[in-house]
Amino acid sequence: MSSYVLKNSDEEKKVLLYEEKTSYSFSPKKGYKRVKKITVLDQEILSKILEEKVTKSYNKLIKIIYDLINSEDTTSGDILVTFTEIDRIKDILLYKYNKKLKKEFIDKYLKKLYLLEQELKKININTYDNFLKESKGKGR
């Protein structure tokens, strides 16, 4: 059964049907003038919206890591930023969207994030080794 919040602003009486459920609220893009806020109560639609948000942030993270791998002048600050982004996505999956998303989806993306973290550790080791080789000189 789907639940919706209905408001009729034309009449004096307001019709309000509400069932206490987990919901997700967001405001649409600036192009919509009359709609200020949207609240989603349907569990299937809610999970699709949140899955799309997680997938979008994961794809953004993939692009950042791909640029780091292909870049010659990768610094430890860049790698630290990507580690922070990975931790942020993990926290969102584990704590914020834990009850709203399916367990299989969360496990799948946690495994993907773990693999990306391992790749970043390889990059970090390579850049650190290059830094040690450059800083090492003849000790006299």
C-alpha positions in Angstrom: 0.0 0.0 0.0 1.4 3.4 -0.9 0.9 6.4 1.3 0.8 10.0 0.0 0.5 13.4 1.6 -2.3 15.3 -0.1 -2.9 19.0 0.2 -5.8 20.8 -1.4 -5.0 24.5 -1.3 -8.1 25.6 -3.3 -10.6 24.8 -0.5 -10.7 26.0 3.1 -10.4 22.4 4.4 -7.1 20.7 4.0 -7.1 17.0 3.3 -4.2 15.3 5.0 -3.5 11.6 4.9 -0.2 10.5 6.5 1.1 7.3 7.7 4.3 7.3 9.8 7.0 5.7 7.7 10.6 6.3 6.8 10.6 9.1 4.3 13.1 11.1 2.3 12.6 14.8 1.5 14.3 16.9 -1.1 13.7 20.2 -2.9 13.6 20.1 -6.7 15.8 22.1 -9.1 15.3 25.8 -9.5 13.1 25.4 -12.7 10.0 24.4 -10.6 8.3 27.5 -9.2 5.4 26.1 -7.2 7.0 23.0 -5.7 9.1 23.8 -2.7 9.7 20.3 -1.2 9.0 16.7 -2.2 8.6 14.0 0.4 8.9 10.3 -0.8 7.1 7.8 1.4 7.0 4.8 -0.9 9.8 2.4 0.0 10.5 1.2 -3.5 10.8 4.7 -5.0 12.9 5.7 -1.9 15.4 2.9 -2.4 15.7 3.7 -6.2 16.4 7.4 -5.4 19.0 6.6 -2.8 20.7 3.9 -4.9 21.0 6.4 -7.7 22.6 8.9 -5.3 25.1 6.3 -4.1 25.9 5.2 -7.7 26.4 8.8 -8.8 28.9 9.5 -5.9 30.7 6.2 -6.6 31.1 7.0 -10.3 32.5 10.4 -9.3 35.0 8.7 -7.0 36.0 6.3 -9.9 36.8 9.3 -12.1 38.9 10.9 -9.4 40.9 7.7 -8.8 41.3 7.2 -12.6 42.8 10.7 -12.8 45.1 10.0 -9.9 46.4 6.8 -11.5 47.0 8.4 -14.9 48.6 11.5 -13.4 52.4 11.9 -13.1 52.3 14.5 -10.4 50.1 12.8 -7.8 50.6 14.2 -4.3 49.8 12.7 -1.0 47.2 15.4 -0.4 45.3 14.2 -3.5 45.3 10.6 -2.2 44.2 11.8 1.2 41.2 13.6 -0.3 40.2 10.4 -2.1 40.6 8.3 1.1 38.3 10.8 2.8 35.8 10.5 0.0 35.8 6.7 0.3 35.3 7.0 4.1 32.4 9.4 3.6 30.6 7.1 1.1 31.1 4.2 3.5 29.6 6.1 6.4 26.6 7.1 4.3 26.0 3.5 3.3 26.5 2.1 6.8 24.8 4.7 9.0 22.6 7.1 7.0 21.0 4.8 4.4 21.4 1.5 6.3 17.7 0.9 6.9 16.5 2.5 3.7 18.6 0.4 1.3 18.8 -3.3 0.7 21.5 -5.3 2.4 22.8 -6.8 -0.9 23.2 -3.3 -2.4 25.1 -2.0 0.6 27.4 -5.1 0.6 28.1 -4.8 -3.1 29.2 -1.2 -2.8 31.2 -1.8 0.4 33.2 -4.5 -1.5 33.8 -2.1 -4.4 35.0 0.6 -2.0 37.3 -1.8 -0.3 38.9 -2.7 -3.7 39.3 1.0 -4.6 40.9 1.6 -1.2 43.4 -1.2 -2.0 44.2 0.4 -5.3 44.8 3.8 -3.6 47.2 2.2 -1.2 49.3 0.9 -4.1 49.4 4.4 -5.6 50.3 5.9 -2.2 53.2 3.4 -1.8 54.5 4.2 -5.3 54.5 8.0 -4.8 56.0 7.6 -1.3 58.8 5.4 -2.8 59.5 8.1 -5.5 59.6 10.7 -2.7 62.2 8.7 -0.8 64.3 8.1 -3.9 64.3 11.9 -4.7 65.1 13.0 -1.1 67.8 10.5 -0.6 71.2 11.9 -1.5 74.8 11.1 -0.8 75.4 11.3 2.9 78.8 12.9 3.6 
